[in-house]
Amino acid sequence: MGGYSTVLEQIEEETRPLAGRGEVAQYIPELAGVRADQFGMAVVTLDGTVHACGEARVPFSIQSISKLFSLTLAFTCVGDALWQRVGREPSGTAFNSLVQLETEKGIPRNPFINAGALVVTDVLCTRFVNPETALVEFVRRLSGNATLDYDLRVARSELDTAFRNRAMAHFMRSFGNLHNPVDDVIDAYCRHCAIRMDCVDLARAVAFLANGGVNPWTGERIVSESSAKRLSALMLTCGTYDAAGDFAYRVGIPCKSGVGGGIVGHIPGELGLCVWSPALEATGNSLAGSVALERFTTLTGRSLF
């Protein structure tokens, strides 16, 4: 296990020249100003050992990585009933596409595209008086960091530009698949996306999936072992936008990305990991981060396959 630090050093040396290639997310003004050439990576094994390199302790906006945690929290609330309102299939379209909602009668293809995450957030709005606070507290428990919070400036920036998300929410409400006021759902969703974490905190937060659904830091069972398997399968098939098939082919572990440049993943029974580099490739995944994860599974020989 001690070899992970050496592996990360090699990955940083190889990957650092790629940091800054691609573009930071431009459609959210607060993200457009993030320095593009940053790179950090962290691995946390289930015994709590941390291996990190680069800017692994620089907090960033987790964006769509939050969809993994909101999905998990919603699933703990309603269980398999969730799948009556959102599917489990890869979309093959952009994460903010409205195209499939028309033909599929307001049922999003999966919970990791924006439309699906809005339905998940709607579940949380029904279950919690303050759904944005509930999710932050949930992520604090998973990571063991009680100081985590969302960035109000990023949340406001997203709210001010959430035209397409509002359109999706209204459209799904017209089909009866959104139960709470659209403004409430959008507000909670934007705050979830604006949670700030660093690579180490995210690697720790995703480790419950690697540990069969049990938080390794507290012993709390978050989901059943079977549910952890199913959530991980969704990460593998749907977690990296419409590049999920290529990601599974190249990287071979369950991952969830965000347009803030972060990607979390885990190796069942072993570890959680996170890589961050803000510049994105065309599908919205971190360019340097994607390469780093591919190198990690290649160099360590650790993947699902």
C-alpha positions as protocol buffer text, in pm:
chain_id: "A"
residue {
  index: 1
  type: MET
  ca { x: 0 y: 0 z: 0 }
}
residue {
  index: 2
  type: GLY
  ca { x: 290 y: 233 z: 62 }
}
residue {
  index: 3
  type: GLY
  ca { x: 355 y: 222 z: -309 }
}
residue {
  index: 4
  type: TYR
  ca { x: 62 y: 454 z: -380 }
}
residue {
  index: 5
  type: SER
  ca { x: 267 y: 761 z: -287 }
}
residue {
  index: 6
  type: THR
  ca { x: 533 y: 666 z: -540 }
}
residue {
  index: 7
  type: VAL
  ca { x: 266 y: 603 z: -802 }
}
residue {
  index: 8
  type: LEU
  ca { x: 109 y: 944 z: -740 }
}
residue {
  index: 9
  type: GLU
  ca { x: 446 y: 1115 z: -772 }
}
residue {
  index: 10
  type: GLN
  ca { x: 496 y: 948 z: -1109 }
}
residue {
  index: 11
  type: ILE
  ca { x: 146 y: 1040 z: -1224 }
}
residue {
  index: 12
  type: GLU
  ca { x: 194 y: 1403 z: -1124 }
}
residue {
  index: 13
  type: GLU
  ca { x: 523 y: 1420 z: -1313 }
}
residue {
  index: 14
  type: GLU
  ca { x: 363 y: 1270 z: -1624 }
}
residue {
  index: 15
  type: THR
  ca { x: 34 y: 1456 z: -1605 }
}
residue {
  index: 16
  type: ARG
  ca { x: 131 y: 1803 z: -1482 }
}
residue {
  index: 17
  type: PRO
  ca { x: 219 y: 1919 z: -1837 }
}
residue {
  index: 18
  type: LEU
  ca { x: -144 y: 1848 z: -1938 }
}
residue {
  index: 19
  type: ALA
  ca { x: -289 y: 2063 z: -1659 }
}
residue {
  index: 20
  type: GLY
  ca { x: -429 y: 2375 z: -1820 }
}
residue {
  index: 21
  type: ARG
  ca { x: -504 y: 2211 z: -2153 }
}
residue {
  index: 22
  type: GLY
  ca { x: -873 y: 2224 z: -2231 }
}
residue {
  index: 23
  type: GLU
  ca { x: -1105 y: 2491 z: -2091 }
}
residue {
  index: 24
  type: VAL
  ca { x: -1246 y: 2567 z: -1748 }
}
residue {
  index: 25
  type: ALA
  ca { x: -1626 y: 2577 z: -1730 }
}
residue {
  index: 26
  type: GLN
  ca { x: -1722 y: 2908 z: -1888 }
}
residue {
  index: 27
  type: TYR
  ca { x: -2098 y: 2905 z: -1840 }
}
residue {
  index: 28
  type: ILE
  ca { x: -2070 y: 2953 z: -1461 }
}
residue {
  index: 29
  type: PRO
  ca { x: -1895 y: 3289 z: -1411 }
}
residue {
  index: 30
  type: GLU
  ca { x: -1742 y: 3199 z: -1075 }
}
residue {
  index: 31
  type: LEU
  ca { x: -1579 y: 2889 z: -1224 }
}
residue {
  index: 32
  type: ALA
  ca { x: -1453 y: 3070 z: -1534 }
}
residue {
  index: 33
  type: GLY
  ca { x: -1196 y: 3253 z: -1322 }
}
residue {
  index: 34
  type: VAL
  ca { x: -1036 y: 2943 z: -1166 }
}
residue {
  index: 35
  type: ARG
  ca { x: -667 y: 2898 z: -1253 }
}
residue {
  index: 36
  type: ALA
  ca { x: -662 y: 2619 z: -1509 }
}
residue {
  index: 37
  type: ASP
  ca { x: -312 y: 2476 z: -1455 }
}
residue {
  index: 38
  type: GLN
  ca { x: -372 y: 2325 z: -1110 }
}
residue {
  index: 39
  type: PHE
  ca { x: -349 y: 1951 z: -1044 }
}
residue {
  index: 40
  type: GLY
  ca { x: -401 y: 1745 z: -732 }
}
residue {
  index: 41
  type: MET
  ca { x: -472 y: 1381 z: -655 }
}
residue {
  index: 42
  type: ALA
  ca { x: -542 y: 1181 z: -339 }
}
residue {
  index: 43
  type: VAL
  ca { x: -584 y: 815 z: -251 }
}
residue {
  index: 44
  type: VAL
  ca { x: -728 y: 712 z: 86 }
}
residue {
  index: 45
  type: THR
  ca { x: -715 y: 343 z: 174 }
}
residue {
  index: 46
  type: LEU
  ca { x: -981 y: 191 z: 398 }
}
residue {
  index: 47
  type: ASP
  ca { x: -744 y: 189 z: 694 }
}
residue {
  index: 48
  type: GLY
  ca { x: -735 y: 571 z: 670 }
}
residue {
  index: 49
  type: THR
  ca { x: -389 y: 608 z: 513 }
}
residue {
  index: 50
  type: VAL
  ca { x: -371 y: 916 z: 290 }
}
residue {
  index: 51
  type: HIS
  ca { x: -149 y: 944 z: -18 }
}
residue {
  index: 52
  type: ALA
  ca { x: -157 y: 1277 z: -198 }
}
residue {
  index: 53
  type: CYS
  ca { x: 25 y: 1491 z: -452 }
}
residue {
  index: 54
  type: GLY
  ca { x: 6 y: 1838 z: -601 }
}
residue {
  index: 55
  type: GLU
  ca { x: -282 y: 2062 z: -497 }
}
residue {
  index: 56
  type: ALA
  ca { x: -470 y: 1780 z: -324 }
}
residue {
  index: 57
  type: ARG
  ca { x: -555 y: 2009 z: -33 }
}
residue {
  index: 58
  type: VAL
  ca { x: -689 y: 2301 z: -240 }
}
residue {
  index: 59
  type: PRO
  ca { x: -1070 y: 2320 z: -205 }
}
residue {
  index: 60
  type: PHE
  ca { x: -1273 y: 2344 z: -523 }
}
residue {
  index: 61
  type: SER
  ca { x: -1636 y: 2345 z: -632 }
}
residue {
  index: 62
  type: ILE
  ca { x: -1745 y: 1982 z: -654 }
}
residue {
  index: 63
  type: GLN
  ca { x: -2031 y: 2055 z: -898 }
}
residue {
  index: 64
  type: SER
  ca { x: -2180 y: 1731 z: -1037 }
}
residue {
  index: 65
  type: ILE
  ca { x: -1982 y: 1513 z: -797 }
}
residue {
  index: 66
  type: SER
  ca { x: -2252 y: 1626 z: -552 }
}
residue {
  index: 67
  type: LYS
  ca { x: -2500 y: 1419 z: -756 }
}
residue {
  index: 68
  type: LEU
  ca { x: -2344 y: 1101 z: -615 }
}
residue {
  index: 69
  type: PHE
  ca { x: -2404 y: 1217 z: -259 }
}
residue {
  index: 70
  type: SER
  ca { x: -2753 y: 1357 z: -323 }
}
residue {
  index: 71
  type: LEU
  ca { x: -2846 y: 1030 z: -496 }
}
residue {
  index: 72
  type: THR
  ca { x: -2718 y: 827 z: -201 }
}
residue {
  index: 73
  type: LEU
  ca { x: -2907 y: 1042 z: 49 }
}
residue {
  index: 74
  type: ALA
  ca { x: -3229 y: 1026 z: -155 }
}
residue {
  index: 75
  type: PHE
  ca { x: -3190 y: 651 z: -190 }
}
residue {
  index: 76
  type: THR
  ca { x: -3162 y: 613 z: 187 }
}
residue {
  index: 77
  type: CYS
  ca { x: -3494 y: 800 z: 209 }
}
residue {
  index: 78
  type: VAL
  ca { x: -3709 y: 627 z: -54 }
}
residue {
  index: 79
  type: GLY
  ca { x: -3515 y: 321 z: -170 }
}
residue {
  index: 80
  type: ASP
  ca { x: -3607 y: 155 z: -497 }
}
residue {
  index: 81
  type: ALA
  ca { x: -3914 y: 377 z: -534 }
}
residue {
  index: 82
  type: LEU
  ca { x: -3671 y: 634 z: -672 }
}
residue {
  index: 83
  type: TRP
  ca { x: -3640 y: 434 z: -994 }
}
residue {
  index: 84
  type: GLN
  ca { x: -4004 y: 497 z: -1076 }
}
residue {
  index: 85
  type: ARG
  ca { x: -3905 y: 861 z: -1138 }
}
residue {
  index: 86
  type: VAL
  ca { x: -3556 y: 834 z: -1284 }
}
residue {
  index: 87
  type: GLY
  ca { x: -3391 y: 571 z: -1503 }
}
residue {
  index: 88
  type: ARG
  ca { x: -3061 y: 386 z: -1477 }
}
residue {
  index: 89
  type: GLU
  ca { x: -2939 y: 395 z: -1838 }
}
residue {
  index: 90
  type: PRO
  ca { x: -2654 y: 595 z: -1995 }
}
residue {
  index: 91
  type: SER
  ca { x: -2794 y: 896 z: -2178 }
}
residue {
  index: 92
  type: GLY
  ca { x: -2559 y: 931 z: -2475 }
}
residue {
  index: 93
  type: THR
  ca { x: -2639 y: 1303 z: -2475 }
}
residue {
  index: 94
  type: ALA
  ca { x: -2493 y: 1607 z: -2301 }
}
residue {
  index: 95
  type: PHE
  ca { x: -2549 y: 1632 z: -1925 }
}
residue {
  index: 96
  type: ASN
  ca { x: -2776 y: 1936 z: -1970 }
}
residue {
  index: 97
  type: SER
  ca { x: -2974 y: 1810 z: -2270 }
}
residue {
  index: 98
  type: LEU
  ca { x: -3353 y: 1839 z: -2281 }
}
residue {
  index: 99
  type: VAL
  ca { x: -3395 y: 1617 z: -2588 }
}
residue {
  index: 100
  type: GLN
  ca { x: -3478 y: 1284 z: -2420 }
}
residue {
  index: 101
  type: LEU
  ca { x: -3725 y: 1434 z: -2172 }
}
residue {
  index: 102
  type: GLU
  ca { x: -3978 y: 1495 z: -2450 }
}
residue {
  index: 103
  type: THR
  ca { x: -3978 y: 1142 z: -2590 }
}
residue {
  index: 104
  type: GLU
  ca { x: -3949 y: 975 z: -2247 }
}
residue {
  index: 105
  type: LYS
  ca { x: -4233 y: 1173 z: -2088 }
}
residue {
  index: 106
  type: GLY
  ca { x: -4035 y: 1362 z: -1826 }
}
residue {
  index: 107
  type: ILE
  ca { x: -3846 y: 1061 z: -1688 }
}
residue {
  index: 108
  type: PRO
  ca { x: -3471 y: 1141 z: -1691 }
}
residue {
  index: 109
  type: ARG
  ca { x: -3245 y: 870 z: -1829 }
}
residue {
  index: 110
  type: ASN
  ca { x: -3027 y: 850 z: -1514 }
}
residue {
  index: 111
  type: PRO
  ca { x: -2963 y: 1038 z: -1186 }
}
residue {
  index: 112
  type: PHE
  ca { x: -2626 y: 1181 z: -1296 }
}
residue {
  index: 113
  type: ILE
  ca { x: -2749 y: 1400 z: -1581 }
}
residue {
  index: 114
  type: ASN
  ca { x: -2890 y: 1735 z: -1469 }
}
residue {
  index: 115
  type: ALA
  ca { x: -3254 y: 1638 z: -1521 }
}
residue {
  index: 116
  type: GLY
  ca { x: -3207 y: 1326 z: -1310 }
}
residue {
  index: 117
  type: ALA
  ca { x: -3029 y: 1519 z: -1038 }
}
residue {
  index: 118
  type: LEU
  ca { x: -3318 y: 1765 z: -1025 }
}
residue {
  index: 119
  type: VAL
  ca { x: -3561 y: 1480 z: -961 }
}
residue {
  index: 120
  type: VAL
  ca { x: -3328 y: 1349 z: -688 }
}
residue {
  index: 121
  type: THR
  ca { x: -3314 y: 1699 z: -538 }
}
residue {
  index: 122
  type: ASP
  ca { x: -3695 y: 1712 z: -551 }
}
residue {
  index: 123
  type: VAL
  ca { x: -3700 y: 1399 z: -333 }
}
residue {
  index: 124
  type: LEU
  ca { x: -3471 y: 1572 z: -84 }
}
residue {
  index: 125
  type: CYS
  ca { x: -3690 y: 1885 z: -89 }
}
residue {
  index: 126
  type: THR
  ca { x: -3985 y: 1666 z: 11 }
}
residue {
  index: 127
  type: ARG
  ca { x: -3794 y: 1485 z: 286 }
}
residue {
  index: 128
  type: PHE
  ca { x: -3597 y: 1772 z: 443 }
}
residue {
  index: 129
  type: VAL
  ca { x: -3697 y: 2124 z: 549 }
}
residue {
  index: 130
  type: ASN
  ca { x: -3351 y: 2246 z: 442 }
}
residue {
  index: 131
  type: PRO
  ca { x: -3230 y: 2001 z: 177 }
}
residue {
  index: 132
  type: GLU
  ca { x: -2912 y: 2195 z: 101 }
}
residue {
  index: 133
  type: THR
  ca { x: -2812 y: 2178 z: 468 }
}
residue {
  index: 134
  type: ALA
  ca { x: -2904 y: 1810 z: 489 }
}
residue {
  index: 135
  type: LEU
  ca { x: -2668 y: 1724 z: 204 }
}
residue {
  index: 136
  type: VAL
  ca { x: -2380 y: 1928 z: 345 }
}
residue {
  index: 137
  type: GLU
  ca { x: -2423 y: 1752 z: 680 }
}
residue {
  index: 138
  type: PHE
  ca { x: -2433 y: 1415 z: 503 }
}
residue {
  index: 139
  type: VAL
  ca { x: -2107 y: 1485 z: 320 }
}
residue {
  index: 140
  type: ARG
  ca { x: -1948 y: 1603 z: 645 }
}
residue {
  index: 141
  type: ARG
  ca { x: -2032 y: 1264 z: 798 }
}
residue {
  index: 142
  type: LEU
  ca { x: -1895 y: 1073 z: 501 }
}
residue {
  index: 143
  type: SER
  ca { x: -1568 y: 1268 z: 487 }
}
residue {
  index: 144
  type: GLY
  ca { x: -1513 y: 1322 z: 859 }
}
residue {
  index: 145
  type: ASN
  ca { x: -1468 y: 1696 z: 797 }
}
residue {
  index: 146
  type: ALA
  ca { x: -1720 y: 1896 z: 1001 }
}
residue {
  index: 147
  type: THR
  ca { x: -1614 y: 2228 z: 844 }
}
residue {
  index: 148
  type: LEU
  ca { x: -1732 y: 2157 z: 489 }
}
residue {
  index: 149
  type: ASP
  ca { x: -1982 y: 2402 z: 342 }
}
residue {
  index: 150
  type: TYR
  ca { x: -2101 y: 2541 z: 12 }
}
residue {
  index: 151
  type: ASP
  ca { x: -1963 y: 2852 z: -154 }
}
residue {
  index: 152
  type: LEU
  ca { x: -2241 y: 3111 z: -160 }
}
residue {
  index: 153
  type: ARG
  ca { x: -2078 y: 3306 z: -445 }
}
residue {
  index: 154
  type: VAL
  ca { x: -2065 y: 2998 z: -667 }
}
residue {
  index: 155
  type: ALA
  ca { x: -2423 y: 2906 z: -575 }
}
residue {
  index: 156
  type: ARG
  ca { x: -2540 y: 3257 z: -665 }
}
residue {
  index: 157
  type: SER
  ca { x: -2345 y: 3246 z: -991 }
}
residue {
  index: 158
  type: GLU
  ca { x: -2517 y: 2920 z: -1081 }
}
residue {
  index: 159
  type: LEU
  ca { x: -2861 y: 3048 z: -984 }
}
residue {
  index: 160
  type: ASP
  ca { x: -2814 y: 3352 z: -1205 }
}
residue {
  index: 161
  type: THR
  ca { x: -2735 y: 3133 z: -1508 }
}
residue {
  index: 162
  type: ALA
  ca { x: -2962 y: 2831 z: -1443 }
}
residue {
  index: 163
  type: PHE
  ca { x: -3193 y: 2893 z: -1739 }
}
residue {
  index: 164
  type: ARG
  ca { x: -3162 y: 2547 z: -1891 }
}
residue {
  index: 165
  type: ASN
  ca { x: -3200 y: 2373 z: -1554 }
}
residue {
  index: 166
  type: ARG
  ca { x: -3514 y: 2575 z: -1487 }
}
residue {
  index: 167
  type: ALA
  ca { x: -3647 y: 2477 z: -1829 }
}
residue {
  index: 168
  type: MET
  ca { x: -3587 y: 2108 z: -1750 }
}
residue {
  index: 169
  type: ALA
  ca { x: -3750 y: 2143 z: -1409 }
}
residue {
  index: 170
  type: HIS
  ca { x: -4062 y: 2310 z: -1550 }
}
residue {
  index: 171
  type: PHE
  ca { x: -4079 y: 2051 z: -1826 }
}
residue {
  index: 172
  type: MET
  ca { x: -4063 y: 1760 z: -1579 }
}
residue {
  index: 173
  type: ARG
  ca { x: -4318 y: 1931 z: -1357 }
}
residue {
  index: 174
  type: SER
  ca { x: -4554 y: 1942 z: -1656 }
}
residue {
  index: 175
  type: PHE
  ca { x: -4531 y: 1561 z: -1665 }
}
residue {
  index: 176
  type: GLY
  ca { x: -4590 y: 1536 z: -1289 }
}
residue {
  index: 177
  type: ASN
  ca { x: -4233 y: 1427 z: -1215 }
}
residue {
  index: 178
  type: LEU
  ca { x: -4140 y: 1728 z: -1001 }
}
residue {
  index: 179
  type: HIS
  ca { x: -4349 y: 1776 z: -687 }
}
residue {
  index: 180
  type: ASN
  ca { x: -4199 y: 2085 z: -522 }
}
residue {
  index: 181
  type: PRO
  ca { x: -4187 y: 2444 z: -650 }
}
residue {
  index: 182
  type: VAL
  ca { x: -3927 y: 2476 z: -926 }
}
residue {
  index: 183
  type: ASP
  ca { x: -3748 y: 2764 z: -752 }
}
residue {
  index: 184
  type: ASP
  ca { x: -3702 y: 2557 z: -435 }
}
residue {
  index: 185
  type: VAL
  ca { x: -3556 y: 2263 z: -628 }
}
residue {
  index: 186
  type: ILE
  ca { x: -3323 y: 2482 z: -835 }
}
residue {
  index: 187
  type: ASP
  ca { x: -3201 y: 2669 z: -527 }
}
residue {
  index: 188
  type: ALA
  ca { x: -3116 y: 2347 z: -343 }
}
residue {
  index: 189
  type: TYR
  ca { x: -2955 y: 2195 z: -653 }
}
residue {
  index: 190
  type: CYS
  ca { x: -2729 y: 2496 z: -711 }
}
residue {
  index: 191
  type: ARG
  ca { x: -2618 y: 2496 z: -349 }
}
residue {
  index: 192
  type: HIS
  ca { x: -2537 y: 2126 z: -365 }
}
residue {
  index: 193
  type: CYS
  ca { x: -2318 y: 2184 z: -670 }
}
residue {
  index: 194
  type: ALA
  ca { x: -2143 y: 2471 z: -491 }
}
residue {
  index: 195
  type: ILE
  ca { x: -2011 y: 2256 z: -203 }
}
residue {
  index: 196
  type: ARG
  ca { x: -1635 y: 2308 z: -167 }
}
residue {
  index: 197
  type: MET
  ca { x: -1409 y: 2013 z: -93 }
}
residue {
  index: 198
  type: ASP
  ca { x: -1052 y: 1907 z: -165 }
}
residue {
  index: 199
  type: CYS
  ca { x: -920 y: 1581 z: -309 }
}
residue {
  index: 200
  type: VAL
  ca { x: -850 y: 1424 z: 29 }
}
residue {
  index: 201
  type: ASP
  ca { x: -1197 y: 1502 z: 165 }
}
residue {
  index: 202
  type: LEU
  ca { x: -1362 y: 1365 z: -150 }
}
residue {
  index: 203
  type: ALA
  ca { x: -1152 y: 1049 z: -148 }
}
residue {
  index: 204
  type: ARG
  ca { x: -1260 y: 995 z: 212 }
}
residue {
  index: 205
  type: ALA
  ca { x: -1624 y: 1075 z: 134 }
}
residue {
  index: 206
  type: VAL
  ca { x: -1654 y: 815 z: -143 }
}
residue {
  index: 207
  type: ALA
  ca { x: -1483 y: 541 z: 60 }
}
residue {
  index: 208
  type: PHE
  ca { x: -1813 y: 411 z: 201 }
}
residue {
  index: 209
  type: LEU
  ca { x: -1885 y: 263 z: -142 }
}
residue {
  index: 210
  type: ALA
  ca { x: -1547 y: 90 z: -146 }
}
residue {
  index: 211
  type: ASN
  ca { x: -1630 y: -43 z: 200 }
}
residue {
  index: 212
  type: GLY
  ca { x: -1954 y: -218 z: 106 }
}
residue {
  index: 213
  type: GLY
  ca { x: -2178 y: 70 z: 209 }
}
residue {
  index: 214
  type: VAL
  ca { x: -2025 y: 126 z: 553 }
}
residue {
  index: 215
  type: ASN
  ca { x: -1853 y: 452 z: 644 }
}
residue {
  index: 216
  type: PRO
  ca { x: -1501 y: 329 z: 733 }
}
residue {
  index: 217
  type: TRP
  ca { x: -1435 y: 631 z: 956 }
}
residue {
  index: 218
  type: THR
  ca { x: -1739 y: 585 z: 1184 }
}
residue {
  index: 219
  type: GLY
  ca { x: -1867 y: 233 z: 1123 }
}
residue {
  index: 220
  type: GLU
  ca { x: -2208 y: 372 z: 1025 }
}
residue {
  index: 221
  type: ARG
  ca { x: -2389 y: 174 z: 757 }
}
residue {
  index: 222
  type: ILE
  ca { x: -2493 y: 421 z: 489 }
}
residue {
  index: 223
  type: VAL
  ca { x: -2648 y: 176 z: 240 }
}
residue {
  index: 224
  type: SER
  ca { x: -2664 y: -201 z: 213 }
}
residue {
  index: 225
  type: GLU
  ca { x: -2382 y: -391 z: 47 }
}
residue {
  index: 226
  type: SER
  ca { x: -2612 y: -465 z: -247 }
}
residue {
  index: 227
  type: SER
  ca { x: -2705 y: -98 z: -281 }
}
residue {
  index: 228
  type: ALA
  ca { x: -2338 y: 5 z: -271 }
}
residue {
  index: 229
  type: LYS
  ca { x: -2279 y: -233 z: -561 }
}
residue {
  index: 230
  type: ARG
  ca { x: -2569 y: -83 z: -757 }
}
residue {
  index: 231
  type: LEU
  ca { x: -2467 y: 278 z: -692 }
}
residue {
  index: 232
  type: SER
  ca { x: -2114 y: 191 z: -802 }
}
residue {
  index: 233
  type: ALA
  ca { x: -2250 y: 35 z: -1121 }
}
residue {
  index: 234
  type: LEU
  ca { x: -2432 y: 360 z: -1197 }
}
residue {
  index: 235
  type: MET
  ca { x: -2108 y: 550 z: -1149 }
}
residue {
  index: 236
  type: LEU
  ca { x: -1933 y: 321 z: -1396 }
}
residue {
  index: 237
  type: THR
  ca { x: -2202 y: 341 z: -1663 }
}
residue {
  index: 238
  type: CYS
  ca { x: -2333 y: 696 z: -1618 }
}
residue {
  index: 239
  type: GLY
  ca { x: -2092 y: 892 z: -1397 }
}
residue {
  index: 240
  type: THR
  ca { x: -1876 y: 1072 z: -1653 }
}
residue {
  index: 241
  type: TYR
  ca { x: -2136 y: 1233 z: -1879 }
}
residue {
  index: 242
  type: ASP
  ca { x: -2163 y: 1098 z: -2232 }
}
residue {
  index: 243
  type: ALA
  ca { x: -1801 y: 975 z: -2219 }
}
residue {
  index: 244
  type: ALA
  ca { x: -1891 y: 702 z: -1967 }
}
residue {
  index: 245
  type: GLY
  ca { x: -1827 y: 413 z: -2206 }
}
residue {
  index: 246
  type: ASP
  ca { x: -1486 y: 543 z: -2306 }
}
residue {
  index: 247
  type: PHE
  ca { x: -1407 y: 615 z: -1939 }
}
residue {
  index: 248
  type: ALA
  ca { x: -1494 y: 261 z: -1836 }
}
residue {
  index: 249
  type: TYR
  ca { x: -1281 y: 132 z: -2124 }
}
residue {
  index: 250
  type: ARG
  ca { x: -976 y: 341 z: -2032 }
}
residue {
  index: 251
  type: VAL
  ca { x: -999 y: 367 z: -1652 }
}
residue {
  index: 252
  type: GLY
  ca { x: -1208 y: 71 z: -1544 }
}
residue {
  index: 253
  type: ILE
  ca { x: -1335 y: 184 z: -1203 }
}
residue {
  index: 254
  type: PRO
  ca { x: -1656 y: 357 z: -1087 }
}
residue {
  index: 255
  type: CYS
  ca { x: -1613 y: 734 z: -1121 }
}
residue {
  index: 256
  type: LYS
  ca { x: -1818 y: 1053 z: -1094 }
}
residue {
  index: 257
  type: SER
  ca { x: -1696 y: 1378 z: -1245 }
}
residue {
  index: 258
  type: GLY
  ca { x: -1791 y: 1744 z: -1217 }
}
residue {
  index: 259
  type: VAL
  ca { x: -1731 y: 2051 z: -1430 }
}
residue {
  index: 260
  type: GLY
  ca { x: -1530 y: 2201 z: -1145 }
}
residue {
  index: 261
  type: GLY
  ca { x: -1256 y: 1964 z: -1265 }
}
residue {
  index: 262
  type: GLY
  ca { x: -1287 y: 1698 z: -997 }
}
residue {
  index: 263
  type: ILE
  ca { x: -1336 y: 1324 z: -1050 }
}
residue {
  index: 264
  type: VAL
  ca { x: -1396 y: 1081 z: -763 }
}
residue {
  index: 265
  type: GLY
  ca { x: -1367 y: 706 z: -787 }
}
residue {
  index: 266
  type: HIS
  ca { x: -1314 y: 398 z: -580 }
}
residue {
  index: 267
  type: ILE
  ca { x: -1177 y: 47 z: -595 }
}
residue {
  index: 268
  type: PRO
  ca { x: -1411 y: -188 z: -406 }
}
residue {
  index: 269
  type: GLY
  ca { x: -1261 y: -328 z: -91 }
}
residue {
  index: 270
  type: GLU
  ca { x: -954 y: -108 z: -113 }
}
residue {
  index: 271
  type: LEU
  ca { x: -971 y: 270 z: -146 }
}
residue {
  index: 272
  type: GLY
  ca { x: -1137 y: 595 z: -245 }
}
residue {
  index: 273
  type: LEU
  ca { x: -962 y: 842 z: -470 }
}
residue {
  index: 274
  type: CYS
  ca { x: -1005 y: 1185 z: -622 }
}
residue {
  index: 275
  type: VAL
  ca { x: -821 y: 1384 z: -886 }
}
residue {
  index: 276
  type: TRP
  ca { x: -870 y: 1754 z: -964 }
}
residue {
  index: 277
  type: SER
  ca { x: -757 y: 1969 z: -1254 }
}
residue {
  index: 278
  type: PRO
  ca { x: -998 y: 2244 z: -1365 }
}
residue {
  index: 279
  type: ALA
  ca { x: -943 y: 2245 z: -1743 }
}
residue {
  index: 280
  type: LEU
  ca { x: -1201 y: 2023 z: -1914 }
}
residue {
  index: 281
  type: GLU
  ca { x: -1216 y: 1825 z: -2236 }
}
residue {
  index: 282
  type: ALA
  ca { x: -1513 y: 1847 z: -2470 }
}
residue {
  index: 283
  type: THR
  ca { x: -1745 y: 1618 z: -2271 }
}
residue {
  index: 284
  type: GLY
  ca { x: -1700 y: 1814 z: -1946 }
}
residue {
  index: 285
  type: ASN
  ca { x: -1451 y: 1584 z: -1771 }
}
residue {
  index: 286
  type: SER
  ca { x: -1114 y: 1704 z: -1644 }
}
residue {
  index: 287
  type: LEU
  ca { x: -861 y: 1647 z: -1922 }
}
residue {
  index: 288
  type: ALA
  ca { x: -558 y: 1595 z: -1699 }
}
residue {
  index: 289
  type: GLY
  ca { x: -770 y: 1417 z: -1439 }
}
residue {
  index: 290
  type: SER
  ca { x: -893 y: 1162 z: -1690 }
}
residue {
  index: 291
  type: VAL
  ca { x: -538 y: 1083 z: -1797 }
}
residue {
  index: 292
  type: ALA
  ca { x: -425 y: 1061 z: -1435 }
}
residue {
  index: 293
  type: LEU
  ca { x: -693 y: 805 z: -1349 }
}
residue {
  index: 294
  type: GLU
  ca { x: -607 y: 595 z: -1653 }
}
residue {
  index: 295
  type: ARG
  ca { x: -242 y: 601 z: -1549 }
}
residue {
  index: 296
  type: PHE
  ca { x: -335 y: 508 z: -1190 }
}
residue {
  index: 297
  type: THR
  ca { x: -522 y: 192 z: -1286 }
}
residue {
  index: 298
  type: THR
  ca { x: -252 y: 102 z: -1538 }
}
residue {
  index: 299
  type: LEU
  ca { x: 43 y: 155 z: -1304 }
}
residue {
  index: 300
  type: THR
  ca { x: -118 y: -18 z: -1006 }
}
residue {
  index: 301
  type: GLY
  ca { x: -294 y: -292 z: -1202 }
}
residue {
  index: 302
  type: ARG
  ca { x: -601 y: -216 z: -992 }
}
residue {
  index: 303
  type: SER
  ca { x: -937 y: -191 z: -1170 }
}
residue {
  index: 304
  type: LEU
  ca { x: -1259 y: -387 z: -1195 }
}
residue {
  index: 305
  type: PHE
  ca { x: -1132 y: -574 z: -1499 }
}
